[in-house]
Amino acid sequence: GVSYPDGVQADNGTLYIIYDYDRRGEKKILMCTFTEGDALAGRPVSGAWNPRIQVNQATGSP
């Protein structure tokens, strides 16, 4: 599942949301970027839209 989302909006309006995904399986930290216009349209309408940017992936065992 997904947990611990956090986000910020840049001066240019781009939203950056970071979250962890599948903590015990894939162990990934992911980020998505979009604008308020993308969210309101329910689809990508800006060049800022990127739904899944991998920031990190853990390789160790818990």
Backbone torsions as a table, in degrees:
resi	resn	phi	psi	omega
1	GLY	NA	-176.4	-178.9
2	VAL	-110.9	139.3	176.5
3	SER	-150.9	168.6	177.0
4	TYR	52.5	52.0	175.4
5	PRO	-71.6	149.2	174.5
6	ASP	-146.0	149.4	-177.5
7	GLY	-150.1	163.5	178.0
8	VAL	-149.1	151.2	175.7
9	GLN	-111.9	124.8	179.9
10	ALA	-75.4	165.1	179.1
11	ASP	-57.7	-29.6	-179.4
12	ASN	-83.8	1.2	177.3
13	GLY	97.0	-9.3	179.2
14	THR	-69.5	132.8	175.1
15	LEU	-95.9	136.8	177.8
16	TYR	-120.9	117.3	179.8
17	ILE	-117.9	126.7	179.8
18	ILE	-118.2	143.7	-176.1
19	TYR	-159.1	160.8	173.7
20	ASP	-97.3	154.8	-176.5
21	TYR	-135.8	128.3	175.2
22	ASP	52.4	63.2	-173.5
23	ARG	-54.1	-34.5	-178.3
24	ARG	-98.1	-11.7	-178.9
25	GLY	-105.2	-89.6	-177.7
26	GLU	-73.3	-24.9	175.7
27	LYS	54.8	53.0	-176.1
28	LYS	-109.4	147.6	166.2
29	ILE	-107.2	122.2	-176.1
30	LEU	-121.0	158.8	176.6
31	MET	-136.8	144.2	171.4
32	CYS	-124.5	150.6	178.1
33	THR	-128.7	143.2	179.1
34	PHE	-168.4	174.0	176.5
35	THR	-113.0	167.5	175.7
36	GLU	-60.0	-35.2	177.2
37	GLY	-61.9	-39.9	176.0
38	ASP	-60.7	-45.9	-178.2
39	ALA	-64.1	-44.3	-179.4
40	LEU	-66.1	-35.1	179.2
41	ALA	-77.8	-20.8	-177.2
42	GLY	73.3	17.2	179.7
43	ARG	-163.0	164.1	179.5
44	PRO	-68.9	125.0	175.2
45	VAL	-129.1	1.6	-179.5
46	SER	-127.6	165.1	175.1
47	GLY	-76.2	-6.0	-178.5
48	ALA	-82.6	-15.7	-172.9
49	TRP	-68.5	119.7	173.7
50	ASN	-148.7	107.8	-168.5
51	PRO	-78.6	-17.6	-173.2
52	ARG	-155.2	91.3	177.7
53	ILE	-104.8	120.3	179.0
54	GLN	-78.8	122.5	179.9
55	VAL	-94.5	-39.2	-177.9
56	ASN	-160.4	157.4	172.5
57	GLN	-142.9	120.8	179.3
58	ALA	-72.4	149.6	-179.5
59	THR	-118.4	-11.0	-177.2
60	GLY	-83.9	173.0	176.4
61	SER	-102.9	146.4	178.9
62	PRO	-68.3	NA	NA
